[in-house]
């Protein structure tokens, strides 16, 4: 029973620390005056812009 309590506390701590409200995204304004395609690179966490 003690082990279950420790495991539940550990899982709860992981869940609460993974829900972070601080979003560190950069505000980037692009002036695109042409038809463009935005490609999301999931592994690199970047976005590419193709003309």
NUNUDO-899508 format. One line per 10 residues: number of its first residue (from 1); their letters; for each residue x, y, z of N, C-alpha, C. Coordinates in steps of 0.02 Angstrom, whole numbers. Each point is the difference from the previous one (the first is absolute). Example, Ala and Ser with C-alpha at 12.3 -4.5 7.8 and 13.67 -1.06 7.14 Angstrom:
BEGIN
1> AS> 660 -284 390 -45 59 0 45 60 0 | -18 53 -36 42 59 3 -39 55 37
//
This chain:
BEGIN
1> XXXXXXXXXX> 41 -60 0 -41 60 0 43 63 0 | 56 -4 36 46 58 3 30 13 -69 | 17 -54 -36 29 7 -67 -51 32 -47 | -62 -18 5 -52 29 -42 -7 74 13 | 4 20 63 -3 70 18 58 39 -29 | 59 -28 2 60 33 -27 -6 6 -76 | -22 -52 -33 -8 1 -73 -53 51 -20 | -56 2 35 -53 48 -15 25 72 9 | 40 12 52 27 67 11 48 19 -56 | 41 -47 -22 48 13 -53 -36 15 -66
11> XXXXXXXXXX> -50 -39 -17 -39 11 -61 -36 67 3 | -28 16 57 -34 65 8 48 58 -7 | 60 -7 27 50 54 -7 20 9 -72 | 7 -54 -37 18 5 -71 -56 34 -39 | -62 -18 13 -56 30 -36 -6 75 14 | 9 20 62 -7 71 17 59 42 -26 | 59 -28 -2 58 39 -25 2 2 -76 | -32 -48 -33 0 1 -73 -50 49 -28 | -49 21 39 -50 49 -22 25 70 17 | 42 27 -43 31 65 12 -39 53 -39
21> XXXXXXXXXX> -22 52 34 -37 54 -33 46 52 -31 | 64 -2 15 47 47 -27 18 -22 -71 | -27 34 -49 12 -17 -70 55 44 -27 | 57 -30 -14 59 38 -23 3 5 -76 | -56 12 -31 2 7 -73 22 70 -19 | 32 5 -56 24 64 -24 -54 31 -45 | -10 64 6 -47 35 -43 39 23 -62 | -12 -35 -55 34 17 -62 -52 23 -50 | 6 60 -24 -45 26 -51 35 -2 -67 | -29 -36 -47 30 -5 -66 -42 41 -48
31> XXXXXXXXXX> 34 38 -42 -34 39 -52 6 -39 -65 | -48 -44 -13 1 -43 -59 -52 28 -49 | 24 26 -56 -44 30 -51 -5 -44 -62 | 8 -65 8 -2 -46 -56 -32 -65 24 | -25 -40 -48 -27 -65 21 56 -43 30 | -13 -26 58 52 -37 35 -29 -62 33 | 44 -47 13 -18 -62 36 39 -2 65 | -34 -15 53 32 -8 65 7 -74 14 | 60 -22 15 13 -70 14 23 -7 72 | -34 -41 38 17 -10 70 47 -60 5
41> XXXXXXXXXX> 59 12 28 49 -53 9 -6 -24 72 | -34 -57 9 -15 -25 67 60 -19 41 | 50 -32 -32 59 -22 39 42 59 24 | 5 52 -41 41 58 17 -38 54 36 | -66 -5 3 -43 51 30 11 67 -33 | 3 0 -68 8 61 -39 -54 3 -53 | -6 59 -31 -46 10 -56 40 28 -58 | -9 -30 -60 33 23 -60 -50 36 -44 | 22 51 -34 -41 39 -45 25 -9 -70 | -42 -27 -46 20 -11 -68 -37 48 -46
51> X> 37 28 -47 -28 45 -50 -28 -40 -57
//
